[in-house]
Amino acid sequence: MQTIDFLIFLVFTLGVVLFGCSFFRRGATARDFTSANSSLPGWVVGMSIFATYVSSISYIGYPGKAFASNWNALVFSFSIPIASFFAARYFVPFYRRSGNVSAYAFLEERFGRWARLYASTCYLLTQVARMGSILYLLAVPMHILMGWDMHVVIVATSMAVVAYAMLGGIRAVIWVDAIQGILLIGGALMCLGVLLFSMPEGPLQVFSIAANAPEGNKFSLGAFTTDLTTSTFWVCLVYGIFINLQNYGIDQNYVQRYHTARSDRDARFSALFGGWLFIPVSAIFFLIGTALYTYYNKVGMLPDAIADKPDYVFPYFIVSKLPVGVRGLLIASIFAAGMSTVSTSVSSGATIVLSDFFPSGNRKREMRVLRLSSLLLGVLGAIVAVLMLSVESIIDAWWKLSSIFSGGMLGLFLLGLPWMKRVGRKGALLGVGCGVIVIGWISLASTLNLPGIHLHEYLAIVLGTTAIFLVGFLVSLVWHK
């Protein structure tokens, strides 16, 4: 890595942290910290939603997945229009009318405090796992580029992100996200252009080689069978529908953003804009991975240590093949993707800790809880990132963890909707109990070699959510309490 590359990366990273910290206000209230006093324009909130989607998991994990296999994981993106439609039509008005920044406050009103704490705990576990995955992927390129110890990179990055999230609150997070979102799109397009025009016979050679690869069509979206034990097209699609409905419907990251928009119209626009923009951008990342496969099969060779780690291939290409200056910009854009998502998780997680676990009417105490919990979440995310250093595919690890830690809370959310008034507290509690059993079984069956069918871990959220909803609804039909 040349000096100019390092300077570009350093100036951008420090600039982002300082820009975020500039939103610090000595007399800030909890409402300003958690919802920006509902003052932000829709396009900024939408770019923030998009940047939350496009984390380092997308920037490095998607190319790594496409390089090693095919475009099966892109099917996840196809479910986003369904979720964003429901968000704009139902979820945004519902939450903005509630006036409560916590996505889980209404669960306490419907089923009691246990329901709110269950959903909040599942959310916090998911966010810690997410931060760990992203911080790991931020450390990979710096380790390859400059040989820096990955443990040091993980800790330093988490503390830098926590700094502006802790000082500037959601206003700083969203404005920084918007800037980072623009940069990461530009960086991805630039890298794709370099790859396509590096082929001896031009860009079309990428498509001809990939479509006729010995291991199968690299553009394949997966088998269209009904097999539930592998990652088929339908398993990924159903997983995507459930996880994205959960994102838009009950994920604090998104719900909190609905409250920051200055009007209902802006909030609806942000939900649609952020989700739809992710679809073509995610396709670009998969095309980068496929182009990397064709490039290293036709033009160059990969060291064995890199070839065995698909998530390392894209960073290796950046350091070994991109021109000076462009290389620094690409590393900066990768950091942009990761920092935006980590800061979002820190901000939303701190909001949940305050509103759901330590509510208080004292302004100073509220701000103390928000900032201390931001710091704690950053530390926990760094610990998880260190534990993930041994995983083979970060996409697989993250999707499995998110499916399990979600706890099927989308099912509990559906039971709590206004038109499900017949569902009582005991029905909801029994539904959650059955859902936890289902999720536990799917998660542990293969590991413990339990008897019976071993379903794919992606289905934990699907069947867990379904179990909670169906059991809760059916029990309430005969036991309405």
NORWOZI-V598738 format. One record per helix or strand of 3 or more residues. SS is the DSSP state (a for helix, b for strand). FROM is the first residue (numbers start at 0). TO is the last residue. If there is no record, write none. Layout:
# NORWOZI-V598738
{{SS/FROM/TO} {SS/FROM/TO}}
This chain:
# NORWOZI-V598738
{{a/2/20} {a/29/37} {a/41/52} {a/55/67} {a/71/77} {a/79/97} {a/104/110} {a/112/145} {a/149/195} {a/203/210} {a/232/249} {a/251/259} {a/263/297} {a/303/306} {a/309/320} {a/325/356} {a/362/389} {a/393/404} {a/408/414} {a/424/443} {a/458/477}}
